[in-house]
Amino acid sequence: MWTVAIYYGVLLLTVAVAVFRGGSLERWAAYTALIASVLTTIIVPNPKWTDIEYNIFAIDILALISFWLIALKTQRFWPYWITGWQLIAIFGHVQKLMFSEILERPYALLSMYISYPILFVILYASGSARRRGDVTA
């Protein structure tokens, strides 16, 4: 239970920094993470992780598409990082689909904890959005 509270605390901090300090793309990324997290919690409140979680997989694919669209709209480098991390989450689902003998715990941990690097990159990008000036990647 504490892990969920800590995660949502980091998520809300990320969204708040994106809203107050970030640009439009940082807000878009933060809202994508927020919507994906809330949808996952509502649609699959207690995942079993014994088989592939198709609903979470679908939400992760939609988040990947959103992050990819952000990457296409900017010359900054941070969207490629979040897209890459999200792609790792997708590969976790694909591996579980291909190899059913993958244990529940590693599959669950990969699916859950891959969100933290994404949030930290969005947090960093939002915090540095006003300082970037005309610098491009």
SELUM-765630 format. One record per residue: residue number from 1; x, y, z of N, C-alpha, C in turn. Coordinates in Angstrom, 2 decimals. Layout:
// SELUM-765630
+-----+---------+---------+---------+---------+---------+---------+---------+---------+---------+
:  nr :      nu :      nv :      nw :     cau :     cav :     caw :      cu :      cv :      cw :
+-----+---------+---------+---------+---------+---------+---------+---------+---------+---------+
: NUM :       X :       Y :       Z :       X :       Y :       Z :       X :       Y :       Z :
...
+-----+---------+---------+---------+---------+---------+---------+---------+---------+---------+
This chain:
// SELUM-765630
+-----+---------+---------+---------+---------+---------+---------+---------+---------+---------+
:  nr :      nu :      nv :      nw :     cau :     cav :     caw :      cu :      cv :      cw :
+-----+---------+---------+---------+---------+---------+---------+---------+---------+---------+
:   1 :    0.82 :   -1.19 :    0.00 :    0.00 :    0.00 :    0.00 :    0.86 :    1.26 :    0.00 :
:   2 :    1.97 :    1.23 :    0.75 :    2.86 :    2.39 :    0.78 :    3.48 :    2.64 :   -0.57 :
:   3 :    3.75 :    1.56 :   -1.31 :    4.37 :    1.75 :   -2.62 :    3.44 :    2.50 :   -3.56 :
:   4 :    2.15 :    2.23 :   -3.46 :    1.17 :    2.94 :   -4.30 :    1.10 :    4.40 :   -3.89 :
:   5 :    1.10 :    4.67 :   -2.58 :    1.04 :    6.05 :   -2.09 :    2.30 :    6.83 :   -2.50 :
:   6 :    3.45 :    6.19 :   -2.39 :    4.70 :    6.84 :   -2.80 :    4.68 :    7.13 :   -4.29 :
:   7 :    4.24 :    6.14 :   -5.08 :    4.19 :    6.34 :   -6.53 :    3.28 :    7.51 :   -6.89 :
:   8 :    2.07 :    7.53 :   -6.32 :    1.16 :    8.62 :   -6.66 :    1.66 :    9.97 :   -6.13 :
:   9 :    2.41 :    9.96 :   -5.04 :    3.04 :   11.20 :   -4.58 :    4.04 :   11.73 :   -5.57 :
:  10 :    4.90 :   10.84 :   -6.09 :    5.88 :   11.25 :   -7.10 :    5.17 :   11.68 :   -8.38 :
:  11 :    4.13 :   10.97 :   -8.75 :    3.36 :   11.31 :   -9.95 :    2.71 :   12.69 :   -9.81 :
:  12 :    2.09 :   12.97 :   -8.68 :    1.45 :   14.27 :   -8.49 :    2.47 :   15.40 :   -8.42 :
:  13 :    3.64 :   15.14 :   -7.83 :    4.71 :   16.13 :   -7.83 :    5.15 :   16.43 :   -9.26 :
:  14 :    5.29 :   15.39 :  -10.07 :    5.69 :   15.55 :  -11.46 :    4.65 :   16.37 :  -12.23 :
:  15 :    3.39 :   16.06 :  -12.04 :    2.33 :   16.80 :  -12.74 :    2.32 :   18.26 :  -12.28 :
:  16 :    2.49 :   18.49 :  -10.98 :    2.48 :   19.87 :  -10.47 :    3.64 :   20.68 :  -11.04 :
:  17 :    4.83 :   20.10 :  -11.06 :    5.98 :   20.82 :  -11.62 :    5.77 :   21.06 :  -13.11 :
:  18 :    5.22 :   20.08 :  -13.82 :    4.97 :   20.25 :  -15.25 :    3.95 :   21.35 :  -15.50 :
:  19 :    2.94 :   21.44 :  -14.67 :    1.90 :   22.46 :  -14.86 :    2.46 :   23.85 :  -14.57 :
:  20 :    3.22 :   23.99 :  -13.51 :    3.66 :   25.32 :  -13.09 :    4.98 :   25.77 :  -13.70 :
:  21 :    5.84 :   24.83 :  -14.13 :    7.14 :   25.23 :  -14.66 :    7.41 :   24.74 :  -16.07 :
:  22 :    6.72 :   23.71 :  -16.50 :    7.01 :   23.11 :  -17.78 :    6.28 :   23.78 :  -18.93 :
:  23 :    6.69 :   23.39 :  -20.13 :    6.03 :   23.84 :  -21.34 :    4.89 :   22.92 :  -21.70 :
:  24 :    4.34 :   23.11 :  -22.87 :    3.18 :   22.32 :  -23.28 :    3.53 :   20.84 :  -23.43 :
:  25 :    4.72 :   20.53 :  -23.94 :    5.08 :   19.12 :  -24.12 :    5.35 :   18.43 :  -22.78 :
:  26 :    5.91 :   19.16 :  -21.84 :    6.13 :   18.59 :  -20.51 :    4.79 :   18.30 :  -19.83 :
:  27 :    3.84 :   19.22 :  -20.00 :    2.50 :   18.99 :  -19.44 :    1.84 :   17.79 :  -20.12 :
:  28 :    1.98 :   17.70 :  -21.44 :    1.41 :   16.58 :  -22.18 :    1.98 :   15.25 :  -21.65 :
:  29 :    3.27 :   15.19 :  -21.46 :    3.91 :   13.97 :  -20.95 :    3.42 :   13.65 :  -19.53 :
:  30 :    3.33 :   14.67 :  -18.68 :    2.88 :   14.45 :  -17.31 :    1.42 :   13.99 :  -17.28 :
:  31 :    0.58 :   14.60 :  -18.11 :   -0.82 :   14.18 :  -18.18 :   -0.94 :   12.76 :  -18.73 :
:  32 :   -0.08 :   12.40 :  -19.67 :   -0.09 :   11.02 :  -20.19 :    0.22 :   10.04 :  -19.07 :
:  33 :    1.25 :   10.33 :  -18.27 :    1.59 :    9.46 :  -17.15 :    0.46 :    9.40 :  -16.14 :
:  34 :   -0.16 :   10.54 :  -15.86 :   -1.27 :   10.58 :  -14.90 :   -2.46 :    9.76 :  -15.39 :
:  35 :   -2.85 :    9.99 :  -16.63 :   -4.01 :    9.27 :  -17.18 :   -3.74 :    7.78 :  -17.25 :
:  36 :   -2.55 :    7.39 :  -17.70 :   -2.21 :    5.97 :  -17.78 :   -2.23 :    5.32 :  -16.40 :
:  37 :   -1.72 :    6.02 :  -15.40 :   -1.70 :    5.47 :  -14.04 :   -3.10 :    5.32 :  -13.47 :
:  38 :   -3.92 :    6.35 :  -13.64 :   -5.28 :    6.29 :  -13.11 :   -6.09 :    5.22 :  -13.83 :
:  39 :   -5.96 :    5.15 :  -15.15 :   -6.66 :    4.10 :  -15.90 :   -6.24 :    2.71 :  -15.45 :
:  40 :   -4.96 :    2.51 :  -15.24 :   -4.48 :    1.21 :  -14.79 :   -5.07 :    0.86 :  -13.43 :
:  41 :   -5.10 :    1.83 :  -12.52 :   -5.65 :    1.60 :  -11.19 :   -7.14 :    1.30 :  -11.25 :
:  42 :   -7.86 :    1.98 :  -12.12 :   -9.31 :    1.77 :  -12.21 :   -9.65 :    0.47 :  -12.93 :
:  43 :   -9.01 :    0.23 :  -14.07 :   -9.36 :   -0.94 :  -14.89 :   -8.84 :   -2.24 :  -14.30 :
:  44 :   -7.64 :   -2.20 :  -13.73 :   -7.04 :   -3.42 :  -13.17 :   -6.57 :   -3.11 :  -11.74 :
:  45 :   -7.51 :   -3.05 :  -10.78 :   -7.11 :   -2.65 :   -9.42 :   -6.21 :   -3.67 :   -8.73 :
:  46 :   -6.38 :   -4.94 :   -9.01 :   -5.56 :   -6.00 :   -8.38 :   -5.08 :   -6.99 :   -9.44 :
:  47 :   -4.07 :   -6.61 :  -10.21 :   -3.59 :   -7.54 :  -11.24 :   -2.98 :   -8.79 :  -10.63 :
:  48 :   -3.13 :   -9.91 :  -11.31 :   -2.60 :  -11.19 :  -10.81 :   -1.16 :  -11.42 :  -11.26 :
:  49 :   -0.80 :  -10.94 :  -12.42 :    0.54 :  -11.06 :  -13.01 :    0.93 :  -12.50 :  -13.36 :
:  50 :    0.01 :  -13.45 :  -13.25 :    0.34 :  -14.83 :  -13.61 :    0.36 :  -15.01 :  -15.13 :
:  51 :   -0.49 :  -14.30 :  -15.81 :   -0.50 :  -14.27 :  -17.28 :   -0.29 :  -12.82 :  -17.70 :
:  52 :   -0.17 :  -12.62 :  -19.01 :    0.00 :  -11.24 :  -19.48 :   -1.23 :  -10.42 :  -19.10 :
:  53 :   -0.98 :   -9.23 :  -18.62 :   -2.06 :   -8.32 :  -18.26 :   -2.41 :   -7.49 :  -19.50 :
:  54 :   -3.38 :   -7.97 :  -20.26 :   -3.72 :   -7.35 :  -21.54 :   -4.19 :   -5.90 :  -21.39 :
:  55 :   -4.96 :   -5.62 :  -20.35 :   -5.45 :   -4.25 :  -20.16 :   -4.30 :   -3.28 :  -19.88 :
:  56 :   -3.36 :   -3.71 :  -19.05 :   -2.20 :   -2.87 :  -18.76 :   -1.33 :   -2.74 :  -20.01 :
:  57 :   -1.22 :   -3.82 :  -20.76 :   -0.46 :   -3.80 :  -22.01 :   -1.05 :   -2.77 :  -22.98 :
:  58 :   -2.37 :   -2.75 :  -23.10 :   -3.03 :   -1.79 :  -23.99 :   -2.82 :   -0.35 :  -23.52 :
:  59 :   -2.92 :   -0.12 :  -22.23 :   -2.68 :    1.22 :  -21.69 :   -1.24 :    1.63 :  -21.94 :
:  60 :   -0.30 :    0.71 :  -21.75 :    1.11 :    1.01 :  -22.00 :    1.38 :    1.33 :  -23.47 :
:  61 :    0.69 :    0.65 :  -24.37 :    0.85 :    0.96 :  -25.80 :    0.34 :    2.37 :  -26.11 :
:  62 :   -0.80 :    2.73 :  -25.53 :   -1.33 :    4.08 :  -25.74 :   -0.38 :    5.14 :  -25.17 :
:  63 :    0.21 :    4.86 :  -24.02 :    1.20 :    5.79 :  -23.44 :    2.42 :    5.89 :  -24.34 :
:  64 :    2.86 :    4.76 :  -24.89 :    4.00 :    4.77 :  -25.81 :    3.71 :    5.64 :  -27.03 :
:  65 :    2.53 :    5.51 :  -27.59 :    2.15 :    6.32 :  -28.75 :    2.15 :    7.81 :  -28.38 :
:  66 :    1.63 :    8.13 :  -27.22 :    1.60 :    9.53 :  -26.78 :    3.02 :   10.08 :  -26.61 :
:  67 :    3.89 :    9.31 :  -25.96 :    5.27 :    9.76 :  -25.78 :    5.99 :    9.88 :  -27.12 :
:  68 :    5.71 :    8.97 :  -28.02 :    6.33 :    9.01 :  -29.34 :    5.90 :   10.27 :  -30.10 :
:  69 :    4.62 :   10.62 :  -30.00 :    4.14 :   11.85 :  -30.64 :    4.82 :   13.09 :  -30.05 :
:  70 :    5.06 :   13.07 :  -28.77 :    5.79 :   14.18 :  -28.14 :    7.20 :   14.26 :  -28.74 :
:  71 :    7.85 :   13.12 :  -28.89 :    9.21 :   13.09 :  -29.44 :    9.23 :   13.63 :  -30.87 :
:  72 :    8.18 :   13.40 :  -31.62 :    8.13 :   13.88 :  -33.00 :    7.93 :   15.40 :  -33.09 :
:  73 :    7.42 :   16.01 :  -32.02 :    7.10 :   17.43 :  -32.05 :    8.19 :   18.34 :  -31.51 :
:  74 :    9.31 :   17.80 :  -31.10 :   10.33 :   18.64 :  -30.47 :   11.73 :   18.25 :  -30.94 :
:  75 :   12.66 :   19.17 :  -30.72 :   14.06 :   18.88 :  -31.00 :   14.81 :   18.54 :  -29.71 :
:  76 :   14.11 :   18.57 :  -28.59 :   14.75 :   18.25 :  -27.32 :   14.91 :   16.74 :  -27.19 :
:  77 :   15.81 :   16.34 :  -26.31 :   16.16 :   14.92 :  -26.23 :   15.36 :   14.15 :  -25.20 :
:  78 :   14.81 :   14.80 :  -24.19 :   14.15 :   14.08 :  -23.11 :   12.98 :   13.21 :  -23.56 :
:  79 :   12.20 :   13.58 :  -24.60 :   11.11 :   12.69 :  -25.00 :   11.59 :   11.32 :  -25.51 :
:  80 :   12.80 :   11.28 :  -26.06 :   13.32 :    9.99 :  -26.50 :   13.62 :    9.08 :  -25.31 :
:  81 :   14.03 :    9.67 :  -24.21 :   14.28 :    8.89 :  -23.00 :   12.98 :    8.27 :  -22.48 :
:  82 :   11.93 :    9.08 :  -22.37 :   10.68 :    8.52 :  -21.83 :   10.05 :    7.52 :  -22.79 :
:  83 :   10.21 :    7.77 :  -24.08 :    9.70 :    6.81 :  -25.07 :   10.47 :    5.49 :  -24.96 :
:  84 :   11.77 :    5.58 :  -24.79 :   12.59 :    4.38 :  -24.63 :   12.24 :    3.59 :  -23.38 :
:  85 :   12.04 :    4.29 :  -22.26 :   11.66 :    3.60 :  -21.03 :   10.30 :    2.94 :  -21.20 :
:  86 :    9.38 :    3.63 :  -21.87 :    8.05 :    3.04 :  -22.08 :    8.14 :    1.82 :  -23.00 :
:  87 :    9.04 :    1.87 :  -23.96 :    9.24 :    0.72 :  -24.85 :    9.76 :   -0.48 :  -24.07 :
:  88 :   10.58 :   -0.25 :  -23.07 :   11.05 :   -1.34 :  -22.20 :    9.86 :   -1.99 :  -21.49 :
:  89 :    8.92 :   -1.17 :  -21.03 :    7.71 :   -1.71 :  -20.40 :    6.92 :   -2.57 :  -21.38 :
:  90 :    6.83 :   -2.12 :  -22.63 :    6.14 :   -2.90 :  -23.65 :    6.84 :   -4.24 :  -23.87 :
:  91 :    8.17 :   -4.21 :  -23.94 :    8.92 :   -5.46 :  -24.12 :    8.73 :   -6.42 :  -22.95 :
:  92 :    8.50 :   -5.89 :  -21.76 :    8.20 :   -6.76 :  -20.62 :    6.91 :   -7.54 :  -20.86 :
:  93 :    5.90 :   -6.87 :  -21.39 :    4.63 :   -7.54 :  -21.70 :    4.83 :   -8.56 :  -22.83 :
:  94 :    5.60 :   -8.18 :  -23.84 :    5.84 :   -9.09 :  -24.97 :    6.58 :  -10.34 :  -24.50 :
:  95 :    7.55 :  -10.16 :  -23.61 :    8.27 :  -11.32 :  -23.08 :    7.34 :  -12.24 :  -22.30 :
:  96 :    6.45 :  -11.68 :  -21.50 :    5.50 :  -12.50 :  -20.75 :    4.57 :  -13.22 :  -21.71 :
:  97 :    4.22 :  -12.59 :  -22.81 :    3.38 :  -13.22 :  -23.82 :    4.11 :  -14.39 :  -24.48 :
:  98 :    5.40 :  -14.19 :  -24.75 :    6.18 :  -15.23 :  -25.42 :    6.62 :  -16.35 :  -24.47 :
:  99 :    6.93 :  -16.01 :  -23.24 :    7.47 :  -16.97 :  -22.28 :    6.60 :  -16.96 :  -21.03 :
: 100 :    5.63 :  -17.85 :  -20.98 :    4.69 :  -17.86 :  -19.86 :    5.35 :  -18.29 :  -18.55 :
: 101 :    6.55 :  -18.88 :  -18.62 :    7.22 :  -19.32 :  -17.40 :    7.89 :  -18.19 :  -16.62 :
: 102 :    7.85 :  -16.97 :  -17.15 :    8.37 :  -15.82 :  -16.40 :    7.53 :  -15.68 :  -15.14 :
: 103 :    8.20 :  -15.55 :  -14.02 :    7.51 :  -15.47 :  -12.73 :    6.72 :  -14.17 :  -12.59 :
: 104 :    5.73 :  -14.22 :  -11.73 :    4.85 :  -13.07 :  -11.53 :    5.60 :  -11.85 :  -11.00 :
: 105 :    6.46 :  -12.08 :  -10.02 :    7.13 :  -10.97 :   -9.33 :    8.01 :  -10.13 :  -10.26 :
: 106 :    8.92 :  -10.76 :  -11.04 :    9.72 :   -9.93 :  -11.96 :    8.88 :   -9.19 :  -13.00 :
: 107 :    7.85 :   -9.84 :  -13.50 :    6.96 :   -9.20 :  -14.48 :    6.27 :   -8.00 :  -13.85 :
: 108 :    5.77 :   -8.17 :  -12.64 :    5.09 :   -7.08 :  -11.95 :    6.05 :   -5.94 :  -11.64 :
: 109 :    7.24 :   -6.27 :  -11.15 :    8.20 :   -5.23 :  -10.79 :    8.63 :   -4.42 :  -12.01 :
: 110 :    8.88 :   -5.10 :  -13.13 :    9.25 :   -4.37 :  -14.34 :    8.12 :   -3.44 :  -14.77 :
: 111 :    6.90 :   -3.95 :  -14.74 :    5.76 :   -3.14 :  -15.18 :    5.53 :   -1.94 :  -14.28 :
: 112 :    5.78 :   -2.11 :  -12.99 :    5.50 :   -1.02 :  -12.05 :    6.65 :   -0.02 :  -11.95 :
: 113 :    7.86 :   -0.51 :  -11.77 :    8.97 :    0.38 :  -11.45 :    9.59 :    1.06 :  -12.66 :
: 114 :    9.22 :    0.67 :  -13.85 :    9.73 :    1.35 :  -15.04 :    9.16 :    2.76 :  -15.13 :
: 115 :    8.08 :    3.02 :  -14.40 :    7.46 :    4.35 :  -14.42 :    8.31 :    5.40 :  -13.73 :
: 116 :    9.09 :    5.02 :  -12.74 :    9.88 :    6.01 :  -12.00 :   10.89 :    6.75 :  -12.87 :
: 117 :   11.69 :    6.06 :  -13.70 :   12.59 :    6.84 :  -14.57 :   11.84 :    7.78 :  -15.51 :
: 118 :   10.69 :    7.35 :  -15.98 :    9.88 :    8.21 :  -16.85 :    9.46 :    9.47 :  -16.10 :
: 119 :    8.97 :    9.29 :  -14.89 :    8.53 :   10.44 :  -14.10 :    9.69 :   11.37 :  -13.77 :
: 120 :   10.85 :   10.80 :  -13.44 :   12.00 :   11.64 :  -13.10 :   12.50 :   12.43 :  -14.30 :
: 121 :   12.44 :   11.84 :  -15.49 :   12.85 :   12.59 :  -16.69 :   11.85 :   13.71 :  -16.98 :
: 122 :   10.56 :   13.44 :  -16.84 :    9.56 :   14.49 :  -17.04 :    9.74 :   15.59 :  -15.99 :
: 123 :   10.02 :   15.20 :  -14.76 :   10.25 :   16.17 :  -13.69 :   11.45 :   17.05 :  -14.01 :
: 124 :   12.53 :   16.44 :  -14.44 :   13.73 :   17.20 :  -14.80 :   13.45 :   18.13 :  -15.99 :
: 125 :   12.80 :   17.61 :  -17.02 :   12.49 :   18.43 :  -18.21 :   11.59 :   19.60 :  -17.85 :
: 126 :   10.63 :   19.36 :  -16.97 :    9.72 :   20.43 :  -16.55 :   10.45 :   21.48 :  -15.74 :
: 127 :   11.32 :   21.05 :  -14.86 :   12.06 :   21.98 :  -14.03 :   13.06 :   22.82 :  -14.80 :
: 128 :   13.55 :   22.27 :  -15.91 :   14.54 :   23.01 :  -16.69 :   13.95 :   23.65 :  -17.94 :
: 129 :   12.64 :   23.62 :  -18.10 :   12.01 :   24.13 :  -19.32 :   12.22 :   25.62 :  -19.50 :
: 130 :   12.18 :   26.38 :  -18.43 :   12.32 :   27.84 :  -18.54 :   13.77 :   28.27 :  -18.73 :
: 131 :   14.71 :   27.40 :  -18.36 :   16.13 :   27.76 :  -18.47 :   16.72 :   27.41 :  -19.83 :
: 132 :   16.01 :   26.67 :  -20.63 :   16.60 :   26.12 :  -21.84 :   16.88 :   27.18 :  -22.91 :
: 133 :   16.13 :   28.25 :  -22.93 :   16.36 :   29.31 :  -23.93 :   16.20 :   28.79 :  -25.34 :
: 134 :   17.14 :   29.10 :  -26.20 :   17.08 :   28.69 :  -27.60 :   17.92 :   27.46 :  -27.88 :
: 135 :   18.38 :   26.78 :  -26.87 :   19.23 :   25.60 :  -27.05 :   18.40 :   24.46 :  -27.58 :
: 136 :   18.88 :   23.79 :  -28.61 :   18.18 :   22.63 :  -29.14 :   19.12 :   21.44 :  -29.13 :
: 137 :   18.54 :   20.29 :  -29.27 :   19.33 :   19.04 :  -29.25 :   20.08 :   18.84 :  -30.54 :
+-----+---------+---------+---------+---------+---------+---------+---------+---------+---------+
